[in-house]
């Protein structure tokens, strides 16, 4: 079985590989790391290359940079794919590094693609050799290394964040592809714009599509690619979206914050982005209910009802009809009055009880279903609120006897909570008068 990293014949080499930069100056994008005086450029120029993690979306040059680093350092380059490799492969790579050092005096750069797919044991396997300096580790990942890379390995590596390519940078790559495959072919401005949009910041995706497009045009013997030919060549666009990855949680965060920020249009945009990317509508529905509970609360209790009803409608109708109910809920939540007072009260009460001691229930608040309990004064002097003026037992104590009254819930003046706040202030006045 051939390796993914074995050399290929020129006829079988993909365009993306043919156009892979051979020098640092040929790299397109990542100017925030590779520009003059920038951190990765300085590391290249100094020749003192630390172990590092290259974090960024697909097709932004992580593997290319790793190879250029090895070339600059005149080091042995040993690539591993975390998808295909295991402990045995790591051991073989370490043995190869030891042999290379003994025979040639050259250091080894161990490049692990998709390092986030290695489990803790696999990551721990090469940690001692990184510490000893036998290998320089370079990991590539599309996932947040804070969550996916062991803290021990993370602390011994510099993290460089790579960005998706801009349209200008993609346009430069598209022109390189055209000149390489079919320089006689021209593209209209509209066609170029659609190709760049299709690439979605991914250089590999751009070059793979461009290769098929230009080769198709050559076979069809056309010299100008128009919109009709482009549409015939273009599959449906797939946005950059990983149902369990960084992009997923970034987008759900954007949806939640747009609702909290009372922007229905932005909230609807992120909601549709996630549906379009393949998110489970029921997952989104559960998050919508949480938004109603956390960010609207008692300012508009109807928000929770609408969110729950949206789930029921979706469960009955399914997709796509049920998604309209979810979008209605998103819009309603975004325009509803906002309050996290109940949410904050819950957290404060929870934290208080967790650190406080166990306190006895006051006798007057205890139930007395038996004669013995009544004899022990359970329920004695309890004031039945419905028998009091305004159905309120002014001055009554409901906290434990040895605990001063606490105020966890502090309603806002927004929505229904404005009326709740007025009522609580009125009851406080009654308490003060009763105690006098």
Steps between C-alpha positions, in 0.01 A plus 500: 500500500647835399544780751324832473840665515678292234622683186264486203557509128451846341187387313332395825607796713198724582523864404497601866818299550662633181442857618613437857747780590868406492615810689354723767455785251270285288254448785168677446329632811589495872673837478426552871748217566731514198530872428817692578561501874214261570549209745522203264716692253741587782514134604580399141774760468659420835516129424384434859171330437305392808246223522173650385134445426353645182131561560266606224220395264559253215706601199691796646855360474572310822674208326682735263643703787611184680691383191659843451607502865675165454662625179622820666636313801661234274329244718357157426125533438289214636126542437229310682125514456315470831212341309714210375778471759525343844753440778698262277547771236611751763762257631628435149526875441699543822733211405550659158582833668761334723659325202507819293667691783764228545579458130470855363482729802176644363207575726150376423176691467202281579192639329165368627207594280162525677672458836166554677405145391777349713376397843682589822708181498617557145592862573686393813700247296718759328504759782828371660681528166377856452632582849838339428537690174523186286209620291345838428126455505268677258130424534230612260141526617169650397376480860571726795822360656386623843247217498659240272872499589645377830597785731853355535553503123327835465730660758806387299372634170432840353156534347472685169148580382457485122216688330274409210626656177347828389337541158807690376729216607272239344490704179879485484490121537229473235717690255796271575276201431377644171852570378611151601213303344352709219651846446293547184173491693339816637249554781237771533496709817171337605642150455809591703284636779292180515810280505652698787172485690484124441851458643387654831855591607640151426796500260495123448134508416556784256785323319320164485195665347706717264688196374179324404349816354799585279555142389131479412525819297802363312314179416194701391731720289371830634719801565265701721323356801155654540240466774319209331817289474592587858162395638520170312837435664417616851352271763283644775701718732600352834574760767781454744313334785594216732213366707726433796781746446608856552287650221190337648546650846603837356175517306273390784674764712429762232133393486460519878671839525295642213179400682636644827593817312142539367602478135242279324664526158844387618339227712306372198818510287697281742203268548475444124879466467494212747203330335668542161818348640322189625439575869235285669185718525410340833839600640428857391153472652647406839737795482208730414319387816814572701514852352142559612575379853838667540471834320128583509375321808219676684521815291283307252403151624314444173840461330553164671156383389564601139839325503350178636210513255749541216662170601162326502413640157833387360455151647161473329588652163872425465714676239465736330154611620584472870806719458272798440365463854856503635582812299184667638625423850843644419344824377265527800783442746717760328234773528373402848586696813825371647586408857748258653387588854339160561804324350735700725278436802514125432881505478540713812261285705672184377845634594374623839343167595808308384728686742250556784434262791183293544247719680183388675158581361328743741228332707222723365579390142493128576201286411321330790302199373519311836409577863861453606616761252235743618610435860854591394368834366539408136308758302419708808438869430515446126309777324289382208566766234153473344345611827715814516430838334606494133566123551838594648628425850696818549813459711492120492837322507555229238877451523660289776498680837880536505528629142441865406264545206679464167418677171602273215237620255525863395256555212568753229264774388451333161185322383295311758788528747423870528167409660664226707749755630219740595319223689810389691575858600139537623532181708827627649318815612236284667773303679664816627168633633421169669835491679448855634 
